[in-house]
Amino acid sequence: MRKIGFPGHEELAMGVVASGGVVLVSPALVERVPEEEFHWALDRAVRELRERERLYRGDRPPSEVAGRTVVLVDDGLATGVTMRAAVEALRRQGPREFSMPSRASRIPSARPGLMPMGDT
């Protein structure tokens, strides 16, 4: 997964790209930047994601998760957008079930939206 950084404040995620073509965005942030800047940031995030996957996996295919139990771990949720993208990417691969242990979110409003997403 790669963050789609807000121009000039790249640590602020306008959205996230994940393997399998998953793209989640924050409409409130995306509408604050010109369309061409958003597309530039999106293209950059996609390129970085592909490069990281190539570096981490080499020629190996992605791990097979269909029918398996999967544990998604985040080292600390902020807005929850990266975890939502990870869940969406994972669901497309058909795991039997998954859980999402994580340290508490620093933003209380992110917690309720994530609670119903996991199986355990």
SEMARLO-410875 format. One record per residue: residue number from 1; x, y, z of N, C-alpha, C, O in turn. Coordinates in steps of 0.1 Angstrom, whole numbers, m for minus. Example, Ala and Ser with C-alpha at 12.3 -4.5 7.8 and 13.67 -1.06 7.14 Angstrom:
<keba 1 <132 m57 78> <123 m45 78> <132 m33 78> <142 m33 85>> <keba 2 <128 m22 71> <137 m11 71> <129 0 79> <134 11 80>> 
***
This chain:
<keba 1 <8 m12 0> <0 0 0> <9 12 0> <20 13 6>> <keba 2 <4 22 m7> <11 35 m7> <1 46 m5> <m10 46 m11>> <keba 3 <5 56 2> <m2 68 5> <m2 77 m8> <8 78 m14>> <keba 4 <m14 83 m11> <m14 94 m21> <m13 107 m13> <m22 111 m7>> <keba 5 <m1 112 m14> <2 124 m5> <m5 137 m11> <m6 139 m23>> <keba 6 <m9 145 m1> <m15 158 m5> <m3 167 m9> <7 168 m2>> <keba 7 <m4 174 m20> <7 183 m25> <12 193 m15> <4 200 m9>> <keba 8 <25 193 m12> <31 202 m3> <30 196 12> <37 202 20>> <keba 9 <22 186 14> <21 180 27> <19 165 25> <9 159 28>> <keba 10 <30 159 19> <29 145 15> <25 135 26> <21 124 22>> <keba 11 <28 138 38> <24 129 49> <9 129 51> <4 119 58>> <keba 12 <2 138 47> <m12 139 48> <m18 131 36> <m16 134 24>> <keba 13 <m25 120 39> <m30 111 28> <m43 116 22> <m53 117 29>> <keba 14 <m43 119 9> <m55 122 2> <m62 109 m1> <m74 108 m4>> <keba 15 <m55 98 0> <m60 85 m3> <m49 75 m3> <m38 78 2>> <keba 16 <m52 63 m7> <m43 51 m7> <m45 43 m19> <m56 41 m24>> <keba 17 <m34 37 m24> <m35 27 m35> <m29 14 m28> <m20 14 m20>> <keba 18 <m36 3 m33> <m32 m10 m28> <m31 m20 m40> <m36 m17 m50>> <keba 19 <m25 m31 m37> <m23 m41 m48> <m37 m45 m53> <m47 m44 m45>> <keba 20 <m38 m49 m65> <m51 m53 m71> <m59 m42 m76> <m71 m44 m79>> <keba 21 <m53 m30 m77> <m60 m19 m83> <m70 m11 m73> <m78 m4 m78>> <keba 22 <m68 m13 m60> <m76 m7 m50> <m71 8 m49> <m60 10 m46>> <keba 23 <m81 17 m50> <m78 31 m48> <m89 37 m39> <m101 36 m43>> <keba 24 <m85 42 m27> <m95 48 m18> <m90 63 m16> <m79 65 m14>> <keba 25 <m100 72 m17> <m96 86 m16> <m105 93 m6> <m116 88 m3>> <keba 26 <m100 104 0> <m108 113 8> <m114 124 m1> <m106 133 m4>> <keba 27 <m127 123 m5> <m132 133 m14> <m130 148 m9> <m128 157 m17>> <keba 28 <m131 150 4> <m129 163 10> <m115 169 7> <m114 181 6>> <keba 29 <m105 160 7> <m91 164 4> <m89 165 m11> <m82 175 m15>> <keba 30 <m94 155 m18> <m91 155 m33> <m97 167 m40> <m91 173 m49>> <keba 31 <m109 172 m35> <m115 183 m42> <m108 196 m39> <m111 207 m45>> <keba 32 <m98 196 m30> <m90 208 m26> <m78 210 m35> <m71 220 m34>> <keba 33 <m75 200 m44> <m63 201 m53> <m68 201 m67> <m78 194 m70>> <keba 34 <m60 207 m76> <m63 206 m90> <m63 192 m95> <m55 184 m90>> <keba 35 <m71 188 m104> <m72 175 m109> <m59 169 m114> <m55 158 m111>> <keba 36 <m51 177 m121> <m38 173 m127> <m29 170 m115> <m20 161 m117>> <keba 37 <m29 177 m104> <m20 174 m93> <m24 161 m86> <m16 154 m82>> <keba 38 <m37 159 m85> <m42 146 m79> <m37 135 m88> <m32 125 m82>> <keba 39 <m39 135 m101> <m35 125 m109> <m19 123 m109> <m15 111 m110>> <keba 40 <m12 133 m108> <3 132 m107> <6 124 m94> <14 115 m94>> <keba 41 <0 128 m83> <2 122 m70> <m2 107 m70> <5 98 m65>> <keba 42 <m14 104 m77> <m18 90 m78> <m9 82 m86> <m5 71 m82>> <keba 43 <m4 87 m98> <5 80 m106> <18 77 m98> <24 66 m100>> <keba 44 <23 87 m91> <35 85 m83> <33 74 m73> <42 66 m71>> <keba 45 <22 74 m66> <19 63 m56> <18 50 m62> <23 40 m57>> <keba 46 <12 49 m74> <11 36 m81> <25 31 m85> <28 19 m83>> <keba 47 <34 40 m90> <47 36 m94> <55 31 m82> <62 21 m82>> <keba 48 <54 39 m71> <61 35 m58> <56 21 m53> <64 13 m49>> <keba 49 <43 19 m54> <38 6 m50> <43 m5 m58> <48 m16 m53>> <keba 50 <43 m4 m71> <49 m14 m80> <64 m17 m77> <68 m28 m77>> <keba 51 <71 m6 m75> <85 m7 m72> <88 m15 m59> <96 m24 m58>> <keba 52 <80 m11 m49> <82 m18 m36> <78 m33 m37> <85 m41 m31>> <keba 53 <67 m36 m44> <64 m50 m46> <74 m57 m53> <77 m69 m49>> <keba 54 <81 m51 m63> <91 m58 m70> <103 m60 m61> <110 m71 m62>> <keba 55 <107 m50 m53> <118 m51 m44> <116 m62 m33> <125 m70 m30>> <keba 56 <104 m62 m28> <101 m71 m17> <99 m86 m22> <103 m95 m15>> <keba 57 <93 m87 m33> <89 m101 m38> <99 m106 m49> <100 m118 m51>> <keba 58 <105 m97 m56> <113 m102 m67> <104 m108 m77> <94 m101 m82>> <keba 59 <107 m120 m82> <99 m126 m92> <88 m135 m86> <80 m141 m93>> <keba 60 <87 m136 m73> <77 m144 m66> <63 m138 m68> <62 m125 m67>> <keba 61 <53 m146 m69> <39 m140 m70> <35 m136 m56> <41 m140 m46>> <keba 62 <24 m128 m55> <18 m125 m42> <14 m138 m34> <11 m148 m40>> <keba 63 <14 m137 m21> <10 m148 m13> <m4 m151 m16> <m13 m142 m18>> <keba 64 <m8 m164 m16> <m21 m169 m18> <m29 m168 m5> <m25 m174 5>> <keba 65 <m40 m160 m4> <m47 m159 8> <m61 m165 7> <m68 m166 17>> <keba 66 <m65 m169 m5> <m79 m174 m7> <m81 m186 3> <m73 m196 3>> <keba 67 <m92 m186 11> <m95 m197 20> <m87 m198 32> <m88 m207 40>> <keba 68 <m78 m188 34> <m69 m188 46> <m74 m178 56> <m81 m169 53>> <keba 69 <m69 m179 68> <m71 m169 79> <m59 m159 78> <m48 m163 77>> <keba 70 <m62 m147 78> <m52 m136 76> <m53 m126 87> <m64 m123 92>> <keba 71 <m41 m122 92> <m41 m112 102> <m35 m99 96> <m23 m99 92>> <keba 72 <m42 m88 96> <m37 m75 91> <m33 m67 104> <m40 m66 113>> <keba 73 <m20 m62 103> <m15 m54 114> <m11 m41 110> <m5 m39 99>> <keba 74 <m15 m31 117> <m11 m17 115> <m4 m12 127> <m9 m14 138>> <keba 75 <7 m5 126> <14 m1 138> <8 11 145> <13 16 155>> <keba 76 <m3 16 140> <m10 27 147> <m19 34 137> <m15 40 127>> <keba 77 <m32 33 139> <m41 39 130> <m43 54 133> <m43 58 144>> <keba 78 <m43 61 122> <m46 76 123> <m60 78 119> <m69 78 127>> <keba 79 <m62 79 106> <m76 81 100> <m82 68 97> <m95 68 96>> <keba 80 <m75 57 96> <m80 44 92> <m81 42 77> <m85 31 73>> <keba 81 <m77 51 69> <m78 50 54> <m69 39 49> <m73 31 40>> <keba 82 <m57 37 55> <m48 27 50> <m54 13 54> <m53 3 46>> <keba 83 <m59 11 66> <m65 m1 69> <m77 m5 61> <m79 m16 57>> <keba 84 <m86 5 58> <m97 3 49> <m93 m2 35> <m99 m11 30>> <keba 85 <m82 4 30> <m77 0 17> <m72 m15 18> <m74 m23 9>> <keba 86 <m65 m18 29> <m59 m31 31> <m71 m41 31> <m70 m52 25>> <keba 87 <m81 m38 38> <m93 m47 40> <m99 m49 26> <m103 m60 22>> <keba 88 <m101 m38 18> <m107 m40 5> <m98 m48 m4> <m104 m57 m11>> <keba 89 <m85 m46 m4> <m76 m54 m12> <m77 m69 m8> <m77 m77 m17>> <keba 90 <m77 m71 5> <m78 m84 10> <m91 m92 7> <m90 m103 2>> <keba 91 <m102 m85 8> <m115 m91 5> <m116 m96 m9> <m122 m106 m12>> <keba 92 <m109 m89 m18> <m110 m93 m32> <m102 m106 m35> <m104 m112 m45>> <keba 93 <m94 m110 m25> <m86 m122 m26> <m93 m134 m20> <m88 m145 m21>> <keba 94 <m104 m132 m13> <m112 m143 m8> <m106 m151 4> <m107 m163 4>> <keba 95 <m101 m144 14> <m97 m151 26> <m109 m158 34> <m120 m153 32>> <keba 96 <m106 m168 41> <m117 m174 49> <m122 m164 60> <m134 m163 62>> <keba 97 <m112 m158 66> <m115 m148 77> <m103 m140 79> <m92 m144 75>> <keba 98 <m104 m128 85> <m93 m120 89> <m96 m112 102> <m107 m110 105>> <keba 99 <m85 m109 108> <m86 m100 120> <m77 m89 119> <m67 m89 111>> <keba 100 <m79 m78 127> <m71 m66 125> <m67 m61 139> <m72 m51 144>> <keba 101 <m57 m67 145> <m52 m61 158> <m44 m49 155> <m37 m48 145>> <keba 102 <m45 m39 164> <m38 m27 162> <m38 m19 175> <m47 m20 183>> <keba 103 <m28 m10 176> <m28 m1 187> <m40 8 185> <m45 9 173>> <keba 104 <m45 15 195> <m56 23 193> <m54 35 184> <m43 40 183>> <keba 105 <m64 39 177> <m63 50 168> <m62 63 176> <m68 64 187>> <keba 106 <m54 72 171> <m53 85 177> <m65 94 174> <m67 104 181>> <keba 107 <m72 90 164> <m84 98 161> <m96 89 164> <m99 80 157>> <keba 108 <m103 93 175> <m115 84 179> <m125 82 168> <m131 71 168>> <keba 109 <m127 91 159> <m137 89 149> <m134 78 139> <m142 74 131>> <keba 110 <m121 74 138> <m117 64 129> <m121 50 135> <m123 41 127>> <keba 111 <m122 49 148> <m124 35 154> <m138 29 150> <m138 18 145>> <keba 112 <m149 36 151> <m161 30 148> <m162 24 133> <m169 14 131>> <keba 113 <m157 31 124> <m157 27 110> <m149 15 107> <m152 8 98>> <keba 114 <m139 12 116> <m131 0 114> <m137 m12 121> <m134 m24 117>> <keba 115 <m144 m10 132> <m149 m21 140> <m156 m32 132> <m153 m44 134>> <keba 116 <m166 m29 123> <m173 m40 117> <m165 m46 105> <m171 m55 98>> <keba 117 <m153 m41 102> <m146 m46 90> <m140 m60 91> <m139 m67 82>> <keba 118 <m135 m63 103> <m129 m76 105> <m138 m87 108> <m150 m85 111>> <keba 119 <m134 m99 107> <m142 m111 110> <m140 m115 125> <m150 m120 131>> <keba 120 <m128 m112 131> <m126 m116 145> <m119 m104 152> <m116 m105 164>> 
***
